[in-house]
Amino acid sequence: MKPQNSENFGSRKSKDFLGTKESKETLNPELYKILACPVCKSDVKYTSDMKALKCVKCSKTYPIRDGIPVMMA
């Protein structure tokens, strides 16, 4: 039995992984609001080039790859 809309099954053509059509460097605004540094639990802000997030307290930087922040501590 085929799933309904099988031609779109598993496809991400119209939206990126986070469900938005934003650029790959920026994050979904709702996700951005809840992110915190995994080391010290402080807020993170975009770097000046918008390609990473930087902790406001400990200054650790986390790259954004394909719209996903890589925040491994």
Phi and psi in degrees as a GROMACS rama.xvg file:
@    title "Ramachandran Plot"
@    xaxis  label "Phi"
@    yaxis  label "Psi"
@TYPE xy
-83.2077  143.797  LYS-2
-69.2482  152.303  PRO-3
-61.3216  148.251  GLN-4
54.6748  46.8833  ASN-5
-61.7134  -23.8534  SER-6
-69.4567  -21.6005  GLU-7
-104.99  1.13249  ASN-8
-62.8331  121.049  PHE-9
77.1519  4.31013  GLY-10
-88.7459  141.441  SER-11
-123.801  34.8124  ARG-12
-67.0006  -40.6068  LYS-13
-87.5279  -21.7956  SER-14
-137.801  152.828  LYS-15
-80.987  -175.817  ASP-16
-58.7061  -32.935  PHE-17
-88.5806  3.00732  LEU-18
84.3166  19.6701  GLY-19
-127.387  169.695  THR-20
-107.587  28.9065  LYS-21
-78.4943  168.327  GLU-22
-64.3414  159.162  SER-23
-71.141  -17.9859  LYS-24
-85.0508  -30.3641  GLU-25
-93.5097  157.203  THR-26
-100.406  160.714  LEU-27
-57.009  129.068  ASN-28
-56.4502  -34.9972  PRO-29
-67.3921  -39.0293  GLU-30
-67.3139  -44.6222  LEU-31
-56.5861  -39.7492  TYR-32
-62.0672  -30.8876  LYS-33
-100.07  -4.1845  ILE-34
-72.5687  144.931  LEU-35
-141.818  156.162  ALA-36
-63.5718  127.762  CYS-37
-71.2485  -15.5815  PRO-38
-83.6926  -53.313  VAL-39
-116.733  -1.20988  CYS-40
69.4774  17.4213  LYS-41
-87.8895  172.432  SER-42
-66.6326  154.297  ASP-43
-119.146  149.201  VAL-44
-129.963  155.293  LYS-45
-63.6299  145.383  TYR-46
-74.0713  169.703  THR-47
-61.8201  -29.4488  SER-48
-89.4967  0.013511  ASP-49
63.8255  20.1866  MET-50
-107.11  4.70696  LYS-51
-156.954  167.135  ALA-52
-113.153  140.551  LEU-53
-125.555  133.637  LYS-54
-69.9006  135.909  CYS-55
-76.2449  -17.3487  VAL-56
-100.731  -56.6462  LYS-57
-96.6991  -6.26838  CYS-58
67.128  13.6261  SER-59
-67.032  139.628  LYS-60
-111.036  137.12  THR-61
-122.951  119.504  TYR-62
-69.9861  154.507  PRO-63
-108.766  118.656  ILE-64
-119.595  121.088  ARG-65
53.5285  39.4034  ASP-66
79.1302  9.04953  GLY-67
-121.055  122.991  ILE-68
-71.7267  131.396  PRO-69
-95.7902  98.6587  VAL-70
-116.089  43.8765  MET-71
-75.6198  127.081  MET-72
